[in-house]
Amino acid sequence: MKRIDKVKLSAAKAWLIKLKSDGRGYSTISVILGVVKPAFQMAVDDDFLLKNPFVFQLITVIVNDSITREAITQTQEQQFLELIKNDKYFCKYYESIYILFKTGLRISEFVGLTISDLDMKNRKIVIDHQLQRTRDMQYVIEDTKTTCGTREIPMIDGKSGFSHLILFTWQDDITSCYIYPAHAVY
C-alpha cells in the first residue's frame, strides 16, 4: 500500500489495467475511477499533492468493451402489449402500459401528469415533476429525479394512448387535474 503522495500517473494507470486483467468490467473500473479521482483532487486542493495522478481519460488506458443491451426488443414489446390487450384481467391496464412503453415515462411521472402538462397545439408533454407517496401515505408533487428528467417529449400517435385517457380532478380546481386512464377511476 502506497502513501497518497507516492502515487504517480504510471502507477494509477497500471492499477486500473490490473483491475481489468483481474476480471473487472469497464463500467466497474469507470465507477472506481469516478470515486478515486475526486479523492485525489481533494488532496491537490488541500495542498497534499501537486498533481492528481488520476486525471486522464479511462478509454486511453483500457478498451471499453461494455455491451449496450436492449432492454426489450420491438417484437417483445408488441407481443407483451398484445398479451395485455387480450387478457381478461390486465386489458384494463393496456392504455397505461402502452403510454409508458411509447413515451419512456416513469410511472411517477405518468401519474403526476396534469392537464397543464399537455401541449395539445404542439403535441408535446412537459415533464417537470412527479407524483410521490410519502411514508405517511400522503401524495406530494416533487421535481423529477434528475435535472435530465425535466424534458419535453412528443405525444404519441396511434389508435391508443392519450385519446383514451380521462381527467380526474384531484380538487375542485381545473389547474390541478390529474390524468388517469379510464380504468383508474372504476
Salt bridges, closest charged atoms under 4 A:
ASP5 OD2 - ARG3 NH2 2.61
ASP22 OD2 - LYS18 NZ 2.76
ASP65 OD2 - LYS20 NZ 2.62
GLU77 OE2 - LYS102 NZ 2.66
GLU109 OE2 - ARG106 NH1 2.99
GLU109 OE1 - ARG151 NH2 2.76
ASP117 OD2 - HIS129 NE2 3.20
ASP128 OD1 - HIS129 ND1 2.58
GLU152 OE1 - LYS124 NZ 2.94
ASP157 OD1 - ARG123 NH2 2.54
